[in-house]
Amino acid sequence: MLKAILSHDFRHTAINQLWKLFSGPALLILIPFYLSSEAQGYWYTFVSLAALAVFADMGFSTILLQFSAHEFAHLRFKSDKTLVGSKEHLERLATLLRFAMKWSSGMGILAFPIILAVGFVVLNKKQTDINWIIPWIVYGSASIVAFINSMLLSFIEGCNSVGEVQRIRFYISLVTVILTGILLVLDTELYALSISLCMGGLSGTIIIFYRYKHMLKQLFVLSGQVEYNWGKDTLPLIGRYAVSWMSGYFIFSIFTPIAFHYYGVIEAGQIGFSIAICTAIFSIANIWMTIIVPKINIYVAHKDYKILNKMFKTHLISAVCTYMLGIFTLFIIVIFMSGILPLADRLVGTFSLAIVSLSWLLQLILSAYAVYMRAHKEEPLMIPSFVSGVYITIVTLLIAKYLPFEYFFLGFLSSYLWGMPWVIVIFKRYNKKVIHE
């Protein structure tokens, strides 16, 4: 455990997530001071609508990480960030990068105009004096750059470079958060969200190409000399992942738009604010799993399940304990500092907050199981994800229409009460099967 904590990957992942731990709440505090309740509703609705990017991703970022990790298992970095090792796997990795860039660029150009249009339909339903049109256009356009950056970083992370990728994500977040805070203080309202995302995306692109210019040049040159049809390997898996990832939008991001429609702008802001805080704690706890994702794939490639299972269990227990500590701290702050910090009227009630925090705890465990199983280049959770997405959407719509606001997250929690046993059974059967084989 001490060795894991002192590792390069853990240090930089921890720095990134701790930065988010402090910068996230700092922004969350600034938002109530510098945005009206109505503007806060639009702010979080922007974020939820931009999450429609999952329809462009369709799980490809995870597939990319897995496939690059399996090829990198036979390679290593030199000091100048060029790659050496098995010629066959180096050529396959090079063609994978070219395929990934073509795929992500094509999906970005295709999907984001549709997301912009959907945003206009949703946001235009409310009469308001808030200037949201230009910020939404800038925000949606900047999301394309962020999307392509994310694909490149997934590829690099798969090359056993968790720490380096987390460092780059930290720099991007640093630019984005500081600029957001400055623009909020300057009273630019929704422009603070859109301009900061744009500048963060551009800075990310510059940093990626600066730090990995030798590797990227090596792989792009090599990919022009050889060919490999990655479509036949990835497309069947993309089809299954697409169902899971698109279902993920309805599992995690449908709440704010529904609240925006049925309750109002202020309630949508409370929903978005509460989810943002629980997601931040989830991200901190998930450090334990994030740092071992490439290693899980590499151990699977080498079929070293004894080390893999021991490492997986240790890190999952650490993640759960970290999350529970974070949630305990949150409730202490909410209960004892509600009169000092402007939290009470910007968060959902204590009952609803308890429901959503418990849901994210169960999601932490489920996502760890998913990482383990997907490392085998398979997607065994397609059907559970699809059923959960449909269930949560229908139940949340019914709750919004017929029940008081405090029960809004009951559909989210109840999906885990029947979904977790299903996933655990799949995991145990799957784990037993792959080890036997």
Secondary structure, 3 states (H helix, E strand, C coil): CHHHHHCHHHHHHHHHHHHHHHHHHHHHHHHHHHCCHHHHHHHHHHHHHHHHHHHHHCCHHHHHHHHHHHHHCCEEECCCCCEEECHHHHHHHHHHHHHHHHHHHHHHHHHHHHHHHHHHHHHCCCCCCCCCHHHHHHHHHHHHHHHHHHHHHHHHHHCCCHHHHHHHHHHHHHHHHHHHHHHHHCCCCCHHHHHHHHHHHHHHHHHHHHHCHHHHHHHHHHHCCCCCCCHHHHHHHHHHHHHHHHHHHHHHCCHHHHHHHHCCHHHHHHHHHHHHHHHHHHHHHCHHHHCCHHHHHHHHHHCCHHHHHHHHHHHHHHHHHHHHHHHHHHHHHHHHHCCCCCCCCCCCCHHHHHHHHHHHHHHHHHHHHHHHHHCCCCCCCHHHHHHHHHHHHHHHHHHHHHCCHHHCCHHHHHHHHHHHHHHHHHHHHHHHHHHHC
